[in-house]
Amino acid sequence: MVTDKINQLVQIILLLPWLDITMSNPKMKEVSKRDPMLPLGDNKLGKLRTDDRHIKDFLVSSLYSSLKGLDKINFFTRTDDILNSDARLLKLKAETEGVKLNYFEHKHVLHSWIVFPASEGKIAFRQIVELLK
């Protein structure tokens, strides 16, 4: 994540981001048993996303960048998502670096629940609208 104050965003809202293309977090394996949407596999899609950059380049895997200098980060994740393990690492990183992070972890909802008209999706949508006010 670029931290140039001149180009600083007013607010960042992250919706289920793929923070580490390496998929090397050992906790993903346990969570994958509960994730019906995202399989833990050979990571071909992640490697396609690198655009010839190293897989740990912070522009590819933002978990490897510093968060210092960023303001108003809002993070939406779900407990039964293989990406949640890295979401929790980002939360810890923000705490360690003294960066304010609003962390919204929804329990036992489907991937991309935010766009579904179910009650959980409506709750997340309202949370996002409140953040934008």
Helices and strands as residue ranges (DSSP letters): G 5-7, E 12-15, H 27-32, H 44-48, G 62-64, E 73-78, H 84-97, E 101-106, G 113-115, H 119-132
